């Protein structure tokens, strides 16, 4: 876990996030990496946002279901931060304290992009709330990069009942796509951009190799 740019965990725990637009395949890759690390003997917690704790999962249903316009952007930001704080307290921090690798399907970067970059005037509010109530960044982030049109078609085809953001349309997805790539360029030490247009197994192998190299580099 990073706070102020430095590792703060004393037991070698790590927070790894997967990011990307809806339909990019990030959830599949988060699960695959968790399984690979577990098979190699690492103690891993696989979680997601919004969600990852009982209270946060209740808030998730408010955020990802229903009419696309059910919340104002400001209310949405507050709900995401409430869910993330519960997730942090109940799941992430205890796991890191015991030296586990936490792999989360989305974290604060999603709020920066979905509520910040896509609605540029709100980015200062997103950053201020993050600093006040969350205050940490992942140690490593994999951004699964996917063509917005293809990702949108894949996301809608799932018919998961959690399609609120996909229903905002292709133009919104394209803004998200550009926002994530801009964020990666601003954070080259933390965010690894992974080509999501390849076969699933090839992407998983790539991510696993990058993760193993990162772990080796981090070992004293």
Secondary structure, DSSP 8 states (H G I E B T S, - for coil): -EETTEE--SS--EEEEEE-STTSSHHHHHHHHHHHHHHTT--EEEEESS-SSHHHHHHHHHHHSS-TTSS-HHHHHHHHHHHHHHHIIIIIHHHHHTT-EEEEE--HHHHIIIIIITTGGGHHHHHHHHHHHT--B-SEEEEEE--HHHHHHHHHHT--S--TTGGG-HHHHHHHHHHHHHHHHHTTTTEEEEETTS-HHHHHHHHHHHHHHHHHHH--
